[in-house]
Amino acid sequence: MTPAVKALERDGATFELLGYEHDPRAPAYGEEAANALGLDPHSVFKTLIARLDDGRLVVGIVPVTGQLDLKALAKAAGARRATLAAAADAERATGYVLGGISPLGQKKRLPTFLDASAEALERLHVSGGRRGLEIALAPADLRRLCDARLAALSRG
């Protein structure tokens, strides 16, 4: 049981766990999840940690079909610039390993921004806190549980 699942259970949120056999050679974790589970890739979101020019870490959640627009994330967070955080910083702040970083149940609550495309979905999928585990839930529940703000963050 991961901290993400525990957070959902504590809240009483409606969710579904989806597991698959993770292939360590897979080049992209989110795309691997979509393919392995037969999901629409537009409904599978990746959780990325970025560092703002003022030193703060923030979370950007975008579909695996696109890339995180760091300029848009910085603007949404009230900063001038953002860069992807170093892997060690992301893992230390969230308590999760790369490829298994969930926006839920993170060790340290970080300001969180969800791509606006999530609003059009009935359910979306995010990492369950380890490679090979996805959580399906309503976008509104994800926003509430992460105190996430909506912003146009995805490009490509």
TORPA-4810 file (N, C-alpha, C, O; in nm, 3 decimals):
<nodes>
NODE_1_0.086_-0.118_0.000_0.000_0.000_0.000_0.090_0.124_0.000_0.175_0.140_0.087_M
NODE_2_0.070_0.210_-0.097_0.153_0.330_-0.109_0.088_0.447_-0.035_-0.031_0.443_-0.004_T
NODE_3_0.165_0.552_-0.006_0.107_0.671_0.057_-0.007_0.732_-0.027_-0.101_0.789_0.028_P
NODE_4_0.002_0.719_-0.160_-0.104_0.772_-0.246_-0.236_0.699_-0.222_-0.341_0.762_-0.209_A
NODE_5_-0.230_0.568_-0.214_-0.351_0.488_-0.191_-0.405_0.515_-0.051_-0.526_0.528_-0.032_V
NODE_6_-0.316_0.525_0.047_-0.359_0.556_0.184_-0.430_0.691_0.190_-0.530_0.704_0.261_K
NODE_7_-0.379_0.790_0.118_-0.441_0.922_0.117_-0.582_0.915_0.059_-0.674_0.978_0.111_A
NODE_8_-0.600_0.839_-0.047_-0.733_0.824_-0.108_-0.828_0.751_-0.013_-0.945_0.790_0.000_L
NODE_9_-0.780_0.648_0.052_-0.865_0.573_0.145_-0.904_0.658_0.264_-1.019_0.654_0.308_E
NODE_10_-0.809_0.735_0.318_-0.839_0.825_0.431_-0.948_0.924_0.393_-1.036_0.955_0.474_R
NODE_11_-0.941_0.973_0.270_-1.036_1.074_0.223_-1.173_1.014_0.190_-1.274_1.085_0.192_D
NODE_12_-1.177_0.885_0.161_-1.302_0.823_0.119_-1.333_0.849_-0.027_-1.447_0.831_-0.070_G
NODE_13_-1.234_0.890_-0.104_-1.253_0.919_-0.246_-1.281_0.790_-0.323_-1.238_0.682_-0.283_A
NODE_14_-1.352_0.805_-0.434_-1.379_0.693_-0.523_-1.262_0.682_-0.621_-1.229_0.779_-0.689_T
NODE_15_-1.201_0.565_-0.627_-1.088_0.545_-0.716_-1.077_0.398_-0.752_-1.140_0.313_-0.690_F
NODE_16_-0.995_0.369_-0.851_-0.969_0.232_-0.892_-0.818_0.215_-0.910_-0.752_0.302_-0.967_E
NODE_17_-0.765_0.105_-0.861_-0.624_0.074_-0.879_-0.607_-0.017_-1.001_-0.681_-0.114_-1.018_L
NODE_18_-0.510_0.016_-1.084_-0.480_-0.062_-1.204_-0.332_-0.097_-1.201_-0.246_-0.009_-1.199_L
NODE_19_-0.303_-0.226_-1.202_-0.164_-0.269_-1.197_-0.121_-0.334_-1.326_-0.203_-0.390_-1.399_G
NODE_20_0.008_-0.328_-1.355_0.065_-0.393_-1.472_0.209_-0.428_-1.439_0.268_-0.376_-1.344_Y
NODE_21_0.265_-0.516_-1.519_0.404_-0.558_-1.501_0.495_-0.454_-1.564_0.502_-0.441_-1.686_E
NODE_22_0.566_-0.379_-1.478_0.656_-0.275_-1.527_0.779_-0.337_-1.595_0.840_-0.429_-1.542_H
NODE_23_0.813_-0.285_-1.712_0.933_-0.327_-1.784_1.043_-0.225_-1.758_1.031_-0.111_-1.802_D
NODE_24_1.150_-0.262_-1.688_1.256_-0.167_-1.655_1.323_-0.104_-1.777_1.390_-0.002_-1.766_P
NODE_25_1.305_-0.166_-1.894_1.363_-0.110_-2.017_1.271_-0.010_-2.086_1.310_0.050_-2.186_R
NODE_26_1.151_0.009_-2.034_1.055_0.101_-2.097_1.111_0.243_-2.095_1.155_0.290_-1.990_A
NODE_27_1.110_0.313_-2.211_1.168_0.447_-2.218_1.083_0.555_-2.151_1.136_0.655_-2.104_P
NODE_28_0.952_0.536_-2.147_0.863_0.638_-2.090_0.758_0.569_-2.003_0.678_0.490_-2.053_A
NODE_29_0.758_0.600_-1.875_0.672_0.530_-1.780_0.523_0.550_-1.808_0.446_0.454_-1.805_Y
NODE_30_0.482_0.674_-1.835_0.341_0.701_-1.858_0.288_0.633_-1.983_0.178_0.579_-1.983_G
NODE_31_0.366_0.636_-2.089_0.325_0.570_-2.213_0.321_0.418_-2.193_0.235_0.350_-2.248_E
NODE_32_0.416_0.367_-2.113_0.415_0.225_-2.083_0.284_0.188_-2.012_0.223_0.087_-2.045_E
NODE_33_0.242_0.269_-1.915_0.118_0.243_-1.841_-0.002_0.243_-1.936_-0.085_0.153_-1.931_A
NODE_34_-0.010_0.344_-2.023_-0.122_0.353_-2.117_-0.128_0.230_-2.205_-0.235_0.172_-2.224_A
NODE_35_-0.013_0.189_-2.260_-0.009_0.071_-2.348_-0.041_-0.057_-2.273_-0.121_-0.138_-2.319_N
NODE_36_0.021_-0.076_-2.157_0.002_-0.199_-2.081_-0.142_-0.216_-2.033_-0.192_-0.329_-2.025_A
NODE_37_-0.208_-0.106_-2.002_-0.344_-0.112_-1.948_-0.452_-0.087_-2.053_-0.571_-0.094_-2.022_L
NODE_38_-0.411_-0.057_-2.177_-0.507_-0.031_-2.283_-0.588_0.096_-2.261_-0.706_0.101_-2.292_G
NODE_39_-0.523_0.198_-2.206_-0.591_0.324_-2.174_-0.569_0.427_-2.285_-0.469_0.422_-2.356_L
NODE_40_-0.663_0.518_-2.298_-0.645_0.632_-2.387_-0.529_0.714_-2.331_-0.538_0.760_-2.217_D
NODE_41_-0.420_0.733_-2.406_-0.304_0.805_-2.352_-0.336_0.948_-2.309_-0.265_1.005_-2.227_P
NODE_42_-0.443_1.006_-2.364_-0.482_1.142_-2.324_-0.537_1.146_-2.182_-0.547_1.252_-2.121_H
NODE_43_-0.574_1.027_-2.129_-0.628_1.022_-1.992_-0.522_0.982_-1.890_-0.549_0.981_-1.770_S
NODE_44_-0.402_0.951_-1.937_-0.293_0.912_-1.847_-0.203_1.034_-1.828_-0.151_1.090_-1.925_V
NODE_45_-0.185_1.073_-1.703_-0.109_1.194_-1.671_0.020_1.159_-1.598_0.023_1.068_-1.515_F
NODE_46_0.125_1.234_-1.630_0.253_1.217_-1.561_0.270_1.331_-1.461_0.223_1.442_-1.482_K
NODE_47_0.338_1.300_-1.354_0.363_1.396_-1.246_0.510_1.435_-1.250_0.598_1.351_-1.230_T
NODE_48_0.536_1.561_-1.276_0.672_1.611_-1.288_0.699_1.716_-1.182_0.611_1.796_-1.148_L
NODE_49_0.820_1.716_-1.130_0.860_1.813_-1.028_0.953_1.914_-1.093_1.049_1.876_-1.161_I
NODE_50_0.926_2.041_-1.072_1.008_2.148_-1.130_1.056_2.240_-1.019_0.995_2.251_-0.913_A
NODE_51_1.167_2.305_-1.047_1.223_2.404_-0.955_1.206_2.541_-1.018_1.246_2.564_-1.132_R
NODE_52_1.146_2.633_-0.943_1.126_2.770_-0.990_1.252_2.851_-0.968_1.341_2.811_-0.892_L
NODE_53_1.261_2.966_-1.034_1.380_3.049_-1.021_1.400_3.103_-0.880_1.509_3.149_-0.846_D
NODE_54_1.298_3.097_-0.796_1.314_3.141_-0.657_1.351_3.024_-0.564_1.362_3.041_-0.443_D
NODE_55_1.372_2.905_-0.624_1.416_2.789_-0.548_1.305_2.694_-0.505_1.334_2.581_-0.465_G
NODE_56_1.178_2.736_-0.512_1.068_2.649_-0.471_1.050_2.533_-0.568_1.075_2.545_-0.687_R
NODE_57_1.006_2.420_-0.514_0.967_2.306_-0.596_0.816_2.310_-0.616_0.742_2.345_-0.524_L
NODE_58_0.771_2.275_-0.736_0.628_2.268_-0.768_0.602_2.141_-0.848_0.693_2.081_-0.904_V
NODE_59_0.476_2.102_-0.851_0.433_1.983_-0.923_0.354_2.026_-1.047_0.265_2.110_-1.038_V
NODE_60_0.388_1.967_-1.161_0.312_1.986_-1.283_0.258_1.851_-1.328_0.334_1.754_-1.340_G
NODE_61_0.127_1.843_-1.352_0.063_1.717_-1.392_0.008_1.737_-1.533_-0.083_1.817_-1.553_I
NODE_62_0.062_1.662_-1.629_0.025_1.679_-1.770_0.002_1.543_-1.835_0.054_1.442_-1.787_V
NODE_63_-0.076_1.540_-1.944_-0.096_1.412_-2.015_0.037_1.358_-2.069_0.126_1.435_-2.105_P
NODE_64_0.048_1.226_-2.074_0.170_1.165_-2.126_0.186_1.190_-2.275_0.294_1.169_-2.331_V
NODE_65_0.080_1.236_-2.341_0.086_1.263_-2.484_0.156_1.395_-2.516_0.185_1.424_-2.632_T
NODE_66_0.183_1.475_-2.414_0.247_1.605_-2.436_0.367_1.623_-2.346_0.410_1.531_-2.276_G
NODE_67_0.420_1.742_-2.349_0.532_1.778_-2.263_0.491_1.891_-2.171_0.403_1.970_-2.204_Q
NODE_68_0.554_1.896_-2.056_0.529_2.005_-1.962_0.591_2.132_-2.018_0.711_2.137_-2.046_L
NODE_69_0.509_2.235_-2.033_0.556_2.366_-2.076_0.607_2.438_-1.951_0.528_2.490_-1.872_D
NODE_70_0.738_2.440_-1.935_0.798_2.496_-1.814_0.772_2.645_-1.800_0.760_2.696_-1.689_L
NODE_71_0.762_2.714_-1.912_0.733_2.858_-1.908_0.591_2.881_-1.855_0.568_2.971_-1.774_K
NODE_72_0.497_2.798_-1.901_0.358_2.810_-1.854_0.347_2.773_-1.706_0.272_2.836_-1.631_A
NODE_73_0.422_2.672_-1.663_0.421_2.633_-1.522_0.476_2.745_-1.436_0.419_2.777_-1.331_L
NODE_74_0.586_2.805_-1.479_0.645_2.916_-1.402_0.544_3.029_-1.390_0.526_3.085_-1.281_A
NODE_75_0.478_3.064_-1.499_0.380_3.172_-1.498_0.265_3.139_-1.402_0.223_3.224_-1.324_K
NODE_76_0.215_3.016_-1.409_0.104_2.976_-1.321_0.144_2.983_-1.173_0.061_3.009_-1.086_A
NODE_77_0.273_2.959_-1.147_0.323_2.960_-1.009_0.373_3.097_-0.965_0.420_3.113_-0.852_A
NODE_78_0.362_3.197_-1.053_0.404_3.332_-1.018_0.555_3.351_-1.021_0.608_3.434_-0.947_G
NODE_79_0.623_3.276_-1.105_0.768_3.286_-1.117_0.804_3.323_-1.262_0.719_3.322_-1.350_A
NODE_80_0.932_3.354_-1.283_0.977_3.388_-1.417_1.023_3.265_-1.495_1.003_3.257_-1.616_R
NODE_81_1.085_3.168_-1.425_1.143_3.053_-1.492_1.124_2.927_-1.410_1.111_2.931_-1.287_R
NODE_82_1.121_2.814_-1.481_1.115_2.684_-1.415_1.203_2.587_-1.494_1.213_2.596_-1.616_A
NODE_83_1.264_2.497_-1.423_1.340_2.388_-1.485_1.299_2.259_-1.416_1.253_2.261_-1.302_T
NODE_84_1.314_2.148_-1.485_1.283_2.022_-1.420_1.379_2.003_-1.303_1.499_2.030_-1.315_L
NODE_85_1.328_1.958_-1.192_1.409_1.936_-1.073_1.502_1.817_-1.094_1.471_1.726_-1.171_A
NODE_86_1.614_1.819_-1.027_1.703_1.704_-1.029_1.629_1.584_-0.972_1.547_1.598_-0.882_A
NODE_87_1.659_1.466_-1.026_1.591_1.343_-0.983_1.598_1.325_-0.832_1.498_1.292_-0.768_A
NODE_88_1.715_1.347_-0.774_1.730_1.329_-0.629_1.643_1.426_-0.552_1.586_1.389_-0.449_A
NODE_89_1.631_1.550_-0.598_1.545_1.649_-0.531_1.398_1.609_-0.540_1.324_1.622_-0.443_D
NODE_90_1.357_1.562_-0.658_1.218_1.520_-0.678_1.185_1.401_-0.588_1.079_1.397_-0.525_A
NODE_91_1.275_1.305_-0.581_1.251_1.186_-0.499_1.251_1.220_-0.350_1.169_1.168_-0.275_E
NODE_92_1.342_1.307_-0.309_1.350_1.345_-0.167_1.224_1.422_-0.124_1.171_1.398_-0.016_R
NODE_93_1.177_1.513_-0.208_1.061_1.596_-0.173_0.931_1.516_-0.172_0.842_1.542_-0.091_A
NODE_94_0.919_1.419_-0.264_0.792_1.346_-0.277_0.788_1.215_-0.199_0.681_1.170_-0.159_T
NODE_95_0.905_1.155_-0.178_0.909_1.024_-0.115_0.888_0.911_-0.213_0.876_0.795_-0.172_G
NODE_96_0.884_0.942_-0.342_0.863_0.842_-0.446_0.984_0.837_-0.539_1.063_0.931_-0.544_Y
NODE_97_0.999_0.724_-0.612_1.106_0.713_-0.712_1.056_0.762_-0.847_0.936_0.757_-0.875_V
NODE_98_1.148_0.808_-0.930_1.110_0.852_-1.065_1.037_0.739_-1.136_1.072_0.622_-1.123_L
NODE_99_0.936_0.777_-1.212_0.853_0.678_-1.279_0.740_0.628_-1.191_0.650_0.558_-1.238_G
NODE_100_0.745_0.664_-1.064_0.640_0.623_-0.970_0.595_0.740_-0.884_0.529_0.722_-0.783_G
NODE_101_0.632_0.863_-0.926_0.592_0.981_-0.847_0.443_1.006_-0.867_0.396_1.029_-0.978_I
NODE_102_0.372_1.001_-0.758_0.228_1.029_-0.759_0.206_1.171_-0.708_0.281_1.219_-0.624_S
NODE_103_0.103_1.238_-0.759_0.070_1.369_-0.703_0.004_1.356_-0.566_-0.010_1.455_-0.494_P
NODE_104_-0.036_1.235_-0.531_-0.107_1.210_-0.405_-0.012_1.152_-0.301_0.077_1.074_-0.334_L
NODE_105_-0.031_1.191_-0.176_0.044_1.131_-0.066_0.192_1.163_-0.066_0.273_1.085_-0.015_G
NODE_106_0.228_1.276_-0.122_0.370_1.313_-0.123_0.418_1.346_0.017_0.342_1.393_0.101_Q
NODE_107_0.546_1.322_0.040_0.606_1.345_0.172_0.593_1.492_0.211_0.564_1.524_0.326_K
NODE_108_0.616_1.580_0.116_0.609_1.724_0.140_0.506_1.781_0.042_0.517_1.760_-0.078_K
NODE_109_0.406_1.852_0.094_0.305_1.908_0.006_0.365_2.024_-0.072_0.410_2.123_-0.015_R
NODE_110_0.363_2.011_-0.204_0.417_2.113_-0.292_0.304_2.180_-0.368_0.201_2.117_-0.392_L
NODE_111_0.321_2.308_-0.406_0.219_2.370_-0.490_0.201_2.285_-0.616_0.299_2.246_-0.680_P
NODE_112_0.076_2.258_-0.651_0.046_2.163_-0.759_-0.040_2.228_-0.865_-0.134_2.302_-0.836_T
NODE_113_-0.006_2.199_-0.991_-0.075_2.256_-1.107_-0.111_2.142_-1.200_-0.027_2.060_-1.238_F
NODE_114_-0.239_2.137_-1.238_-0.294_2.031_-1.323_-0.328_2.091_-1.459_-0.391_2.196_-1.467_L
NODE_115_-0.286_2.022_-1.565_-0.317_2.071_-1.699_-0.469_2.082_-1.718_-0.545_1.993_-1.678_D
NODE_116_-0.511_2.191_-1.778_-0.653_2.222_-1.794_-0.727_2.117_-1.877_-0.849_2.107_-1.867_A
NODE_117_-0.656_2.039_-1.957_-0.722_1.935_-2.038_-0.790_1.830_-1.950_-0.879_1.759_-1.997_S
NODE_118_-0.750_1.819_-1.826_-0.809_1.721_-1.735_-0.958_1.747_-1.712_-1.034_1.654_-1.686_A
NODE_119_-0.999_1.873_-1.721_-1.138_1.910_-1.695_-1.236_1.841_-1.790_-1.352_1.820_-1.755_E
NODE_120_-1.190_1.808_-1.910_-1.279_1.746_-2.010_-1.296_1.596_-1.987_-1.379_1.533_-2.053_A
NODE_121_-1.222_1.539_-1.895_-1.225_1.395_-1.873_-1.319_1.356_-1.760_-1.335_1.430_-1.662_L
NODE_122_-1.380_1.240_-1.775_-1.460_1.183_-1.667_-1.369_1.123_-1.561_-1.392_1.139_-1.441_E
NODE_123_-1.264_1.053_-1.608_-1.164_0.994_-1.520_-1.026_1.014_-1.583_-1.010_1.014_-1.705_R
NODE_124_-0.929_1.032_-1.496_-0.792_1.037_-1.544_-0.711_0.937_-1.464_-0.758_0.881_-1.365_L
NODE_125_-0.588_0.914_-1.508_-0.502_0.814_-1.445_-0.370_0.879_-1.408_-0.309_0.948_-1.489_H
NODE_126_-0.327_0.858_-1.284_-0.199_0.908_-1.235_-0.127_0.793_-1.167_-0.187_0.691_-1.134_V
NODE_127_0.002_0.810_-1.147_0.080_0.706_-1.081_0.025_0.680_-0.941_-0.017_0.771_-0.869_S
NODE_128_0.026_0.553_-0.905_-0.019_0.513_-0.773_0.090_0.515_-0.667_0.068_0.474_-0.553_G
NODE_129_0.208_0.562_-0.705_0.316_0.572_-0.608_0.426_0.470_-0.625_0.519_0.465_-0.545_G
NODE_130_0.415_0.389_-0.729_0.524_0.299_-0.765_0.507_0.263_-0.913_0.398_0.272_-0.969_R
NODE_131_0.617_0.224_-0.973_0.612_0.184_-1.114_0.524_0.060_-1.126_0.538_-0.035_-1.049_R
NODE_132_0.433_0.062_-1.222_0.342_-0.050_-1.243_0.209_-0.037_-1.172_0.130_-0.132_-1.170_G
NODE_133_0.181_0.080_-1.113_0.054_0.100_-1.044_-0.004_0.236_-1.083_0.059_0.340_-1.065_L
NODE_134_-0.125_0.232_-1.137_-0.196_0.354_-1.176_-0.324_0.367_-1.093_-0.384_0.267_-1.052_E
NODE_135_-0.364_0.492_-1.070_-0.488_0.521_-1.000_-0.580_0.592_-1.097_-0.541_0.690_-1.161_I
NODE_136_-0.703_0.543_-1.109_-0.806_0.608_-1.189_-0.899_0.682_-1.093_-0.948_0.624_-0.997_A
NODE_137_-0.922_0.811_-1.120_-1.012_0.889_-1.035_-1.064_1.009_-1.113_-1.015_1.042_-1.221_L
NODE_138_-1.165_1.073_-1.058_-1.223_1.192_-1.120_-1.126_1.309_-1.108_-1.063_1.325_-1.003_A
NODE_139_-1.112_1.390_-1.212_-1.024_1.506_-1.205_-1.056_1.599_-1.087_-0.965_1.655_-1.026_P
NODE_140_-1.184_1.614_-1.055_-1.222_1.702_-0.944_-1.168_1.648_-0.812_-1.129_1.727_-0.725_A
NODE_141_-1.166_1.516_-0.796_-1.110_1.458_-0.673_-0.960_1.479_-0.667_-0.905_1.509_-0.560_D
NODE_142_-0.892_1.463_-0.779_-0.748_1.487_-0.781_-0.718_1.632_-0.745_-0.629_1.660_-0.665_L
NODE_143_-0.792_1.724_-0.805_-0.771_1.866_-0.775_-0.790_1.895_-0.628_-0.710_1.965_-0.566_R
NODE_144_-0.896_1.842_-0.571_-0.928_1.867_-0.431_-0.822_1.809_-0.339_-0.775_1.875_-0.247_R
NODE_145_-0.784_1.685_-0.364_-0.688_1.617_-0.277_-0.548_1.677_-0.284_-0.473_1.672_-0.187_L
NODE_146_-0.513_1.734_-0.399_-0.378_1.793_-0.415_-0.381_1.944_-0.402_-0.277_2.009_-0.409_C
NODE_147_-0.501_2.000_-0.383_-0.518_2.145_-0.383_-0.455_2.203_-0.510_-0.386_2.304_-0.506_D
NODE_148_-0.483_2.136_-0.621_-0.422_2.172_-0.749_-0.498_2.284_-0.818_-0.621_2.292_-0.813_A
NODE_149_-0.422_2.370_-0.883_-0.480_2.475_-0.965_-0.472_2.433_-1.112_-0.374_2.372_-1.155_R
NODE_150_-0.575_2.466_-1.187_-0.577_2.434_-1.330_-0.499_2.540_-1.407_-0.506_2.658_-1.376_L
NODE_151_-0.425_2.495_-1.509_-0.351_2.585_-1.597_-0.321_2.510_-1.726_-0.312_2.387_-1.727_A
NODE_152_-0.306_2.584_-1.834_-0.267_2.523_-1.962_-0.117_2.496_-1.956_-0.036_2.587_-1.975_A
NODE_153_-0.080_2.371_-1.928_0.060_2.337_-1.902_0.123_2.246_-2.007_0.245_2.229_-2.009_L
NODE_154_0.042_2.186_-2.093_0.093_2.086_-2.185_0.114_2.145_-2.324_0.036_2.228_-2.372_S
NODE_155_0.222_2.100_-2.386_0.245_2.138_-2.526_0.284_2.012_-2.603_0.336_1.916_-2.546_R
NODE_156_0.258_2.016_-2.731_0.297_1.902_-2.814_0.185_1.810_-2.829_0.197_1.708_-2.896_G
</nodes>
